[in-house]
Amino acid sequence: MSNNAPIMQEIATTADGRDITIGYVDPLAVQPVRDPVLQLRGGGDYRIYSEVLRDDQVKTCFGQRQLAVIGKNWQVDAGGTSRQDKKAADFIREQLNNVGWDRVTNGMLFGVYYGFAVSEAIYERDGANVVLADIKVRNRRRFGFDGMGRLRMKTHQQPLGELLPDHKFWAFNTGSDHDDDPYGTGLGHWLYWPAFFKRNGLKYWLLFLEKFGQPTAKGKYGPNASSEERSKLLQALAAISTDSGIAIPDGMEIELIEAARSGTADYVSLYDRMDAAIAKVVLGQTASTQGTPGRLGNDDLQGDVRLDIIKADSDLVCESFNRSIVKWLVEWNFPGAKLPRVFRNIEPPEDLGSRAERDTKILTLGYKPTLQYIQQTYGDGFEEKQPEPVPAQLGQAPAGPASTEPASFAAAITTGFQPPSQMLEPARSLAEPALAEWINQVKALVNKADSLEQLQDQLLELYPDLSLEGFAAAMAQANSAAHLAGRIEVQEQHGQQ
């Protein structure tokens, strides 16, 4: 008989030597990083990636990516609707304002470049509450993870790593394709080689320019020249590149050898190609850093920084912060409250022109928006339009104070009992069922349609099938009433004359 009870313990752990890809790891010692570029080229020291960050293209592109995130407005939403939930959200919002959330975010975003980031929460007491005095982003070179995935700090007293207290340090990793690597894999892993080739290409480019940018001086001396004379000739050759005039011994001559080679030896192409590779790694495109004037291809896709990249970076920082410092502060100060959510508004603002056009189309189908919807979508300053006064029916006198004199038979005919006005009500009765049937058919299509485009196509298909019989009969009766009303008006005018 099989046991279907859930297994609670972790099976594929890396802390007991079960990971065949790395072998046994000491659960109490800081583990080495597993990034092969960092290991082979930098000996496991993140300083090598700091050197890559000195490249102008790397610095510009990554700085653009950071600014794209912190340039978005952040907000804190309550986790629930209770008073305690809202108080917890207000508290977290106040803490972020005090510590400078944009500054903290900018520092922690370097975790995207290096693979992981570490910061320390500085707490203090404010009455009965534990508050944030500061959040300090620390140098990741001081930290490492042990065989159990716990964060440790390397010190002189404990080079294998000092175990850090709980609820004190906020850390995250990113870029790795599995959770067994606590260090992650940052953009520096992919940026190292383009920056390396670019730097070496630039070095040889400068040598090329020095060699072929000016002619090489050639000196000739006689077979009987002394060592002192030859030394003076060499000094004169060396002075050609800097001095405006030189002197050489008698019997010696100097000529300039022009380089026969021309062009740039493709150093420019190499330099530009490496810059393009760096831009693609960091920004996902090259248009914002190397575009030509005018149209940059697909403008919707090639913004300064793609929105999906901005959202991923923002979510990485905010979600890890919500799971750590936000959770700890709420549990200490507002026990039982639902956790608030810190996030940034990444999506661009909605085009209200397109929204208004869509609402207008829906309005023609027999629906009208509520005042609450109008205010939430288009802002305050709107109020419902008051219905206009209903005009008097055709042939009927406008309402006024009742006359005290008895109405004559002729007055009754010209005011309330004219044939045209009596014909309007049957016409209206004929038209209402026809219009109601049209509206019901359109409503049925609206309920079934998945999009406005599909609704438009279905309305075009429905149009030939809409019945006109009832509406045609109503219009015929209304036309007859209008004709009779016109004849009566003419008769009244002649009678007055």
Secondary structure by P-SEA (a helix, b strand, c coil): cccccccccccccccccccccccccccccccccccccccccccccaaaaaaaaccaaaaaaaaaaaaaaaacccccccccccaaaaaaaaaaaaaaaaacaaaaaaaacccccccbbbbbbbbbbccccccccbbbbcccccccccccbbbbbbccccccccccccccccccccccccccccccccccccaaaaaaaaaaaaaaaaaaaaaacbbbbbbbbcccccaaaaaaaaaaaaacccccbbbbccccbbbbbccccccccaaaaaaaaaaaaaaaaaccccccccccccccccccccccccaaaaaaaaaaaaaaaaacaaaaaaaaccccccbbbbbcccccccaaaaaaaaaaaaaaacccccaaaaaaacccccccccccccccccccccccccccccccaaaaaaccccaaaaaaaaaaaaaaaaaaaaaaaaaaaaaacccaaaaaaaaaaacccccaaaaaaaaaaaaaaaaaaaaaaaaaaaaac
